[in-house]
Amino acid sequence: MLRLDEKLARIRAGHYSRNDFIIADAKDPDMGPGLYAVGPLREPNGATPRLRTRAEFLDSIGDILKQDIVDIMLTSLSNLEQLDKRGLVKGSNVKFAIRANDTTDIWRHRGATYHTSPSRPFRTAAVSRAIRFTDLGLYSITFNNDLDADHYALEAFTEFREDAIAHGMKYFLEVFNPNAAELSSEDMPRYVNDAIIRCLAGLTESERPQFLKIAYNGPRALDELASFDPSLVVGVLGGGAGTTRDCFELIHQAEKYGARVALFGRKINLAESPLEIIRHMRAVADGSLTPSEAVKSYHGALTSAQITPSRTLADDNIITEMPLKQA
């Protein structure tokens, strides 16, 4: 069994400890924003002269795999194939997953406006081909309080589940906040929670996701969802890059209010040192460092490695993301 399987087994059996908190690296930006989202090449002095190439992006994934701290590595199917060719898949303790569908609310190409319309599901990755490399996929759905759009999204979700079952693929379910709906700030988290439970209510155990990936909408909304059904493992997504304190605070609050998984993309990918940010995320999840202590320790590691931070320690130790200020 991989580390992920062991952790999920303990969580579902009611034997969770903080060491079982699951950390995933979302290295799938090519499936959404595209080329520019793999991030800039960052030099030790902080300069970013150009965007990284695909080969350099794959190198960065390889470094994280060798570090062997994250439990899940999420990539596009095309990049997972390349990682397999590099010999990095077989024998790894990290569970690989592919983004199994392409929802248009994350098609944020430079100059594009797709994300302003209600999200539409679409699949370019074929489950029948992906199963060669992994039996775990991420399926994404976005509800917008739009009858036609949401009905179509649920029909596509049903089609995917049938395809996944036929080929022996498991999945975890990502539910984004509405991208094109007029909901009050008070109603939106409650709407999302209700939509999640409603879309899963008609599924047998064999059809249900391994866990959820959702936006952190504050402690009340997370606790409401996580405590509703202990068999439903809830995870949070990272959102924007934010400050380093935002990163560690999100891990801390998510674990405190019932999440058992964190799936971070930009918070890792755009960090001055992805390896150090991951090491400190693990320490915060385990409870060995507070978020503030972790920021200070992270900056100390940057100094030791002669890496120029993007912000001063004082500025980087500030919470800037609104849901995190609700705790």
C-alpha positions as CSV (number, residue, x, y, z in Angstrom):
1,M,0.0,0.0,0.0
2,L,1.1,3.5,-0.7
3,R,1.3,6.1,2.0
4,L,-2.0,7.7,0.8
5,D,-3.9,4.4,1.0
6,E,-2.7,3.8,4.6
7,K,-3.7,7.3,5.6
8,L,-7.1,7.1,4.0
9,A,-7.7,3.7,5.7
10,R,-6.9,5.2,9.1
11,I,-9.0,8.3,8.5
12,R,-12.0,6.2,7.4
13,A,-11.6,3.8,10.4
14,G,-11.8,6.8,12.8
15,H,-8.2,6.5,13.8
16,Y,-7.0,9.8,12.4
17,S,-4.0,11.6,13.9
18,R,-2.4,14.8,12.6
19,N,0.4,12.7,11.0
20,D,-2.3,11.3,8.7
21,F,-3.2,14.7,7.2
22,I,-2.7,14.3,3.4
23,I,-0.8,16.8,1.4
24,A,-1.1,16.9,-2.4
25,D,0.9,19.0,-4.9
26,A,-1.4,20.2,-7.8
27,K,1.1,20.3,-10.7
28,D,-1.7,20.5,-13.4
29,P,-1.7,24.2,-14.5
30,D,-1.3,23.2,-18.1
31,M,-4.9,21.8,-18.0
32,G,-6.3,25.2,-17.0
33,P,-4.5,28.5,-17.6
34,G,-2.0,27.0,-20.0
35,L,1.6,27.8,-20.8
36,Y,2.2,30.7,-18.5
37,A,0.8,29.0,-15.4
38,V,3.8,26.6,-15.0
39,G,5.4,29.7,-13.5
40,P,8.5,31.7,-14.0
41,L,12.1,30.5,-13.8
42,R,13.2,32.0,-10.5
43,E,16.8,32.7,-9.8
44,P,18.3,32.8,-6.3
45,N,18.3,36.6,-6.3
46,G,14.6,36.7,-7.0
47,A,14.8,37.6,-10.6
48,T,12.3,36.0,-13.0
49,P,13.8,36.4,-16.5
50,R,11.3,34.1,-18.3
51,L,8.7,31.4,-18.0
52,R,9.9,27.9,-17.3
53,T,10.0,25.4,-20.1
54,R,8.1,22.1,-19.9
55,A,11.3,20.2,-19.3
56,E,12.1,22.6,-16.4
57,F,8.6,22.1,-15.0
58,L,9.0,18.4,-15.1
59,D,12.4,18.7,-13.4
60,S,10.7,20.6,-10.5
61,I,8.1,17.8,-10.2
62,G,11.0,15.3,-10.1
63,D,12.6,17.2,-7.2
64,I,9.4,17.0,-5.2
65,L,9.0,13.4,-5.9
66,K,12.5,12.7,-4.7
67,Q,11.8,14.7,-1.5
68,D,9.0,12.2,-0.8
69,I,6.9,14.3,1.5
70,V,3.7,14.9,-0.5
71,D,1.2,12.1,-0.6
72,I,-0.3,12.9,-4.0
73,M,1.1,14.4,-7.2
74,L,-1.6,15.7,-9.5
75,T,-0.6,16.3,-13.1
76,S,-2.0,16.4,-16.6
77,L,-2.0,13.0,-18.3
78,S,0.6,14.2,-20.9
79,N,3.0,15.2,-18.2
80,L,2.4,12.0,-16.2
81,E,3.4,10.0,-19.3
82,Q,6.7,12.0,-19.5
83,L,7.4,11.4,-15.8
84,D,6.9,7.7,-16.4
85,K,9.4,7.8,-19.3
86,R,11.8,9.4,-16.9
87,G,11.4,6.4,-14.6
88,L,9.8,8.5,-11.8
89,V,6.5,6.8,-11.5
90,K,7.1,3.1,-10.8
91,G,8.4,2.5,-7.3
92,S,7.4,5.9,-5.9
93,N,5.7,6.3,-2.5
94,V,3.8,9.2,-3.9
95,K,0.4,8.5,-5.4
96,F,0.0,9.9,-8.9
97,A,-3.3,11.4,-10.1
98,I,-4.4,13.0,-13.4
99,R,-6.8,15.8,-14.0
100,A,-9.6,13.8,-15.6
101,N,-11.7,16.7,-17.0
102,D,-11.3,20.3,-18.1
103,T,-13.9,22.7,-16.7
104,T,-14.0,26.0,-18.5
105,D,-14.0,28.1,-15.4
106,I,-10.2,27.4,-15.1
107,W,-9.5,28.2,-18.8
108,R,-7.9,31.4,-17.8
109,H,-5.6,31.9,-20.8
110,R,-4.0,35.2,-21.3
111,G,-6.6,37.4,-23.0
112,A,-9.4,34.8,-22.5
113,T,-12.8,35.4,-21.0
114,Y,-14.1,31.8,-20.8
115,H,-14.2,32.0,-17.0
116,T,-16.9,34.7,-17.0
117,S,-19.5,32.3,-18.3
118,P,-21.0,29.4,-16.4
119,S,-18.6,26.5,-16.2
120,R,-18.9,23.7,-18.8
121,P,-17.4,20.3,-18.2
122,F,-15.3,18.7,-21.0
123,R,-12.7,15.9,-21.1
124,T,-9.6,15.7,-23.2
125,A,-7.9,13.0,-21.1
126,A,-9.2,9.5,-21.9
127,V,-9.7,7.2,-18.9
128,S,-8.9,4.2,-21.0
129,R,-5.4,5.6,-21.7
130,A,-4.8,7.2,-18.3
131,I,-5.3,3.8,-16.5
132,R,-1.9,2.7,-17.8
133,F,-0.2,5.2,-15.5
134,T,-2.6,5.6,-12.5
135,D,-6.0,4.6,-11.2
136,L,-6.8,7.9,-9.6
137,G,-8.2,11.0,-11.3
138,L,-9.5,14.4,-10.3
139,Y,-13.0,15.2,-11.6
140,S,-14.1,18.8,-11.3
141,I,-17.5,20.3,-11.2
142,T,-18.8,23.9,-10.6
143,F,-22.4,24.7,-9.7
144,N,-23.7,28.2,-10.7
145,N,-27.3,28.2,-9.6
146,D,-28.1,27.9,-13.3
147,L,-30.6,25.1,-14.0
148,D,-29.4,24.2,-17.5
149,A,-25.7,24.6,-16.8
150,D,-25.9,22.6,-13.6
151,H,-28.1,19.9,-15.1
152,Y,-25.6,19.5,-17.9
153,A,-22.7,19.3,-15.5
154,L,-24.4,16.6,-13.5
155,E,-25.1,14.6,-16.6
156,A,-21.4,14.8,-17.6
157,F,-20.4,13.7,-14.1
158,T,-22.6,10.6,-14.4
159,E,-21.0,9.8,-17.8
160,F,-17.5,10.1,-16.2
161,R,-18.4,7.8,-13.3
162,E,-19.6,5.1,-15.6
163,D,-16.4,5.4,-17.7
164,A,-14.3,5.3,-14.6
165,I,-16.0,2.3,-13.1
166,A,-15.7,0.5,-16.4
167,H,-11.9,1.0,-16.5
168,G,-11.2,0.6,-12.7
169,M,-10.4,4.2,-12.0
170,K,-11.1,5.9,-8.7
171,Y,-11.5,9.6,-8.4
172,F,-11.6,12.6,-6.1
173,L,-14.1,15.3,-6.6
174,E,-13.2,19.0,-6.9
175,V,-16.1,21.4,-6.4
176,F,-15.2,25.0,-7.1
177,N,-17.2,28.0,-5.8
178,P,-19.6,29.4,-8.4
179,N,-17.8,31.3,-11.1
180,A,-20.8,33.0,-12.7
181,A,-23.6,33.1,-10.1
182,E,-25.1,36.0,-8.1
183,L,-25.1,34.7,-4.5
184,S,-24.5,36.7,-1.4
185,S,-21.3,36.1,0.6
186,E,-23.5,34.5,3.3
187,D,-25.4,32.2,0.9
188,M,-22.5,31.1,-1.2
189,P,-20.8,28.7,1.2
190,R,-24.1,27.2,2.2
191,Y,-25.1,26.8,-1.4
192,V,-21.9,25.0,-2.2
193,N,-22.3,22.6,0.8
194,D,-25.9,21.8,-0.2
195,A,-24.8,21.3,-3.8
196,I,-22.1,18.9,-2.8
197,I,-24.4,16.7,-0.7
198,R,-27.1,16.8,-3.3
199,C,-24.9,15.6,-6.1
200,L,-23.5,12.7,-4.1
201,A,-26.8,11.6,-2.5
202,G,-27.8,9.3,-5.4
203,L,-24.5,7.5,-5.5
204,T,-23.7,4.1,-4.1
205,E,-20.4,3.7,-2.1
206,S,-18.6,2.3,-5.1
207,E,-19.4,5.4,-7.1
208,R,-18.5,8.0,-4.5
209,P,-15.2,10.0,-4.5
210,Q,-12.2,9.1,-2.5
211,F,-12.3,12.6,-1.0
212,L,-13.4,16.1,-1.8
213,K,-11.3,19.1,-3.0
214,I,-13.1,22.4,-2.2
215,A,-12.4,26.0,-1.5
216,Y,-12.0,27.0,2.1
217,N,-15.0,29.2,2.8
218,G,-14.2,29.8,6.4
219,P,-14.4,27.6,9.6
220,R,-18.2,27.5,9.9
221,A,-18.8,26.2,6.4
222,L,-16.0,23.7,6.6
223,D,-17.1,22.3,9.9
224,E,-20.6,22.0,8.7
225,L,-19.6,19.9,5.8
226,A,-16.9,17.8,7.5
227,S,-19.1,17.0,10.5
228,F,-22.2,16.0,8.4
229,D,-20.8,12.7,7.2
230,P,-17.6,11.3,8.6
231,S,-17.3,8.9,5.7
232,L,-16.9,11.8,3.4
233,V,-13.2,12.9,3.6
234,V,-13.0,16.7,2.9
235,G,-9.9,18.4,1.4
236,V,-9.2,22.1,0.7
237,L,-7.7,23.6,-2.4
238,G,-5.0,26.3,-2.2
239,G,-6.4,29.1,-4.3
240,G,-4.0,32.0,-5.1
241,A,-0.3,32.1,-4.1
242,G,-0.9,34.6,-1.2
243,T,1.6,35.1,1.5
244,T,3.6,32.3,3.2
245,R,1.5,32.9,6.3
246,D,-1.7,32.4,4.1
247,C,-0.3,29.0,3.0
248,F,0.5,27.7,6.5
249,E,-2.6,29.3,8.1
250,L,-4.8,27.5,5.6
251,I,-3.2,24.2,6.5
252,H,-3.7,24.9,10.2
253,Q,-7.3,26.1,9.9
254,A,-8.3,23.4,7.5
255,E,-7.1,20.6,9.8
256,K,-8.6,22.3,12.8
257,Y,-12.1,22.5,11.3
258,G,-12.3,19.0,9.8
259,A,-10.4,18.8,6.5
260,R,-8.0,15.9,6.1
261,V,-6.5,16.8,2.8
262,A,-4.8,19.9,1.4
263,L,-4.2,20.2,-2.4
264,F,-2.1,23.2,-3.1
265,G,-0.9,24.4,-6.6
266,R,0.3,28.0,-6.8
267,K,1.1,28.1,-3.1
268,I,3.8,25.5,-3.8
269,N,4.6,26.2,-7.5
270,L,5.2,29.9,-7.0
271,A,7.1,29.7,-3.7
272,E,10.7,30.9,-3.5
273,S,11.6,27.3,-2.5
274,P,8.9,24.7,-3.3
275,L,10.8,22.0,-1.3
276,E,11.1,24.2,1.8
277,I,7.4,25.3,1.6
278,I,6.4,21.6,1.4
279,R,8.6,20.7,4.3
280,H,7.1,23.4,6.5
281,M,3.6,22.6,5.4
282,R,4.2,19.1,6.7
283,A,5.4,20.5,10.0
284,V,2.3,22.7,10.4
285,A,0.0,19.8,9.5
286,D,1.7,17.6,12.1
287,G,1.4,20.4,14.7
288,S,5.2,20.7,15.3
289,L,5.1,24.4,14.2
290,T,2.5,27.1,14.4
291,P,1.8,29.0,11.2
292,S,3.7,32.0,12.4
293,E,6.7,29.9,13.6
294,A,6.7,28.1,10.2
295,V,6.9,31.4,8.4
296,K,10.0,32.4,10.5
297,S,11.6,29.0,10.0
298,Y,10.9,29.1,6.2
299,H,12.6,32.5,5.9
300,G,15.5,31.2,7.9
301,A,15.8,28.3,5.4
302,L,15.8,30.8,2.5
303,T,18.6,32.8,4.1
304,S,20.7,29.6,4.7
305,A,20.2,28.7,1.0
306,Q,21.0,32.3,-0.1
307,I,17.6,32.7,-1.7
308,T,16.1,36.1,-1.8
309,P,12.5,36.1,-0.5
310,S,9.7,37.9,-2.3
311,R,8.6,39.7,0.8
312,T,10.1,40.8,4.1
313,L,9.5,38.4,7.0
314,A,7.1,40.9,8.5
315,D,5.0,41.2,5.4
316,D,5.1,37.5,4.7
317,N,3.8,36.7,8.2
318,I,0.5,38.6,7.5
319,I,-2.8,36.9,6.8
320,T,-4.3,38.4,3.6
321,E,-6.9,35.9,2.4
322,M,-10.4,36.8,3.7
323,P,-11.7,33.3,4.7
324,L,-8.7,32.9,6.9
325,K,-9.6,36.0,8.8
326,Q,-12.9,34.5,10.0
327,A,-11.3,32.1,12.5
